Amino acid sequence: MHTFIPRQESDHSCHDSCPSTLRLFPAQDGGIARIRKPGSLFTPAELHFLGEAAARYGDGFLHLSNRSHPQLRGVNKGDTHERLIADIAAAGLLPHPTHDSVRTILVSPLPHAGGPSDSSLARLVDELDQAFCACPAVAELSGRTIIALDNGSGDVCYERPDLGAVAQPNGSWMILLAAAPTPLTCAQDHLVEILAAAAQYYAEFPRQQWRMVDEEQCRETIVLRLQESYSQQLTELKDTEVALPPRTQPTAGITADTVVAAIPFGRMTAEAAQELADFGYPVRFTPWHSVAIYGVSAAARDDLCTALTRLGMSVDPHHPANWISACGGQPGCRRAHADVRADAWQQMHSPDYQPGVRIHYAGCARRCGHPNAQHWERLATAQGEYVETLMDTDGRTPVTTGGQQPHEL
């Protein structure tokens, strides 16, 4: 039986190194650039551009982060990076350079009965982004900051957002702070103003950590300031009413005119991105290494699904790519102890694997890209073996160590 290996934390006293368009993360295989578009909803033209950029400036692949952003790997510093920045700006994907690293807004990818319409949710994303980017203090927040707008589905509200809101059955929104619900609710007309104020209060707090969930008294301070400043706009729930909706996570499949495709390890070839763009549908990347494709008619569905399969994706809700994930691993990461994706790929194709069992392969104790959900972790060690641990529903703390195997969960 192995002893649980604690999470290896970075030095949170300095600025984080989370990548953006303007700031490359120096990986073993070259720089990583992250294109942050709030909501991660891309037009066909934007998706085609991303495929072209991956081929021209990166390693020929789009790599999806678990914050739903497309990334390019293998980007060279200097002139190459400067040309990439110019192209991204020309494509309209760098509208707020000063705030580029804090534009992570997660959005529920599928409609929810009784929730806001897709158009009103899109409008909220745009207005919230504009409000955040109008506040100079917000630009100083960590690039790891996450905002979530959950339409009541119970999906992105579980992705440990620093700030956000969950739509309620009565049409109001419940405010989220530090990955937890608060008793504060407001009408949709006031949501942007209140979340923008919360972001400013967060920026003004004497932060010592990258994430609000790790800051002592930060959540409580923001709640008090909101209560003082927005008493007319806010309504408080009873303690028994403060709860998140039951947890869901969209898997691959077809819902009305939306096709969701799982992307193994969130890795899509540049050619696949361009071919998908040529179908002419808007797409949204999700935090779960999948893509939601909107507006697909019944007549066009079969051709699209056939193409997705040929391009290495899957619309099968039982495909292992829905539940098996891995960090970048060797050879791209200098900290990794194993080629975890090769091992995870073998697991995907093992006849012993049971669909629905979530497994994450981590190359080192940093555990990059782990799911924010209960899962079996396979952590590579310097001794050339894996330590298996059942991680709790937050995806970060262990439930048990040793003993059970993943197929026994």
Buried (B, 14 or more C-beta within 10 A) or exposed (E): EEEBBEEEEEEBEEEBEBBBBBBBBEBEBBBBBBBBBBBBBBBBEBBBBBBBBBBBBBBBBBBBBBBBBBBBBBBBEEEBBEBBBEBBBEBEBBEBBEBBBBBBBBBBBBBBEEBBEBEEBBBBBEBBBBBBBEBEEBBEBBBBBBBBBBBBBBBBBBBBBBBBBBBBEEEBBBBBBBBBBBBBBBBBEBBBBBBBBBBBBBBBBEBEBBBBBBBEEBBEBBBEBBBEBBEEBBEBBEEEEBEBBEEBBBBBBBEEBBBBBBBBBBBBBBBBBBBBBEBEBBBBBBBBBBBBBBEBEEEBBEEBBEBBBEBBBBBBBEBBBBBBBBBBBBEBBEBBBBBBBEBBBEBBEEEEBEEEBBBBBBBBBBBBBBBBBBBBBBBBBEEEEBBBBBBBEEBBEBEEBEEEEBEEB
